[in-house]
């Protein structure tokens, strides 16, 4: 017996997803979709993608703060080396 496996999905493929959400959230999304003149699906996708972008930005900002701290520490050490002791 030969088992035929489906081909893996490409990142550009569109996948159908069933989603259960509370009615009040669906209504809010629908209201926003009408306000933006897009479909409910488009509104949900935009918000989901934006949540990942926000997470990515927060991670980047945190890393930049760490780099700034490291640079400040390195600068203070460099100044201590350059200045003669009293």
N, C-alpha and C positions, 0 to 999 in steps of 0.2 A: 504494500500500500504506500503510495507516494503522497506526502503531505505538502501542499503548496502554501507557503507562507506569503502573506501580503508584503508588498514592497514597503520599505520604511518611508515615512512621510518626509518630504522636503520642508525646510524652514519656511518656504514661500507657499506651501499648500494651505488651504483653508480647511479647518477642522470644524465639524459640527459638534457643539457642546450643549448638553441640557443643563440648565441651571435653576435651582430652586432658591427664590428670594422672597422675603416678606412683601406683602402687597403694598405697604406704605413706601418701601424702597423702590419698588417697580414704578409706582405713581410719581415719585420724585424724579426718577430717571426719565420717565416719559415726558414730564413737564419740561425738564431741561432739554430733552431732545427736540421738543416742539420749539422751544426758545431759540435753539441753535439751528433749527430747520434741518435736522438730520433724522435718520431712523433711530429707533431705540437701540438697535444693534450697534450702530455707529457711535452713539453716545456712550454705550457701555464699553466698547473697545477703546475709545479715546481716554476714558477715565482709567481704565485698567493700565493702558500704556503709560499714562501720566504718573501713575503710582510707582511704576518701575523707574521712570526717569527721576522722580523725586528721591527715591531711595538711592539711585546712583549718584545724584548730586550731593546728598547728605554724606555718603561714603567718601566722595571726592573732597568735600569740604573738611571732613574730619582728618583725612590724610594730609591735606594742605596745612591744617593747624599743627599737626605733628612735625611736618617739615619746617615750618616757621620756627617752632620751638627748638628744633635741632640746630637750625641756622643761628638763632640767637645765642644758644649755648656755645656753638663753635666760635662765633664772633667774640664773645666775652673771653674765651680761652685765648684767642689770637691776640686780643688787646692786652691781656695779662702777660703774654710772652713778649710783646713788642715794647711794653713800657718797662723801663728799668725800675727795679725795686728801690724804695727809699733808703 
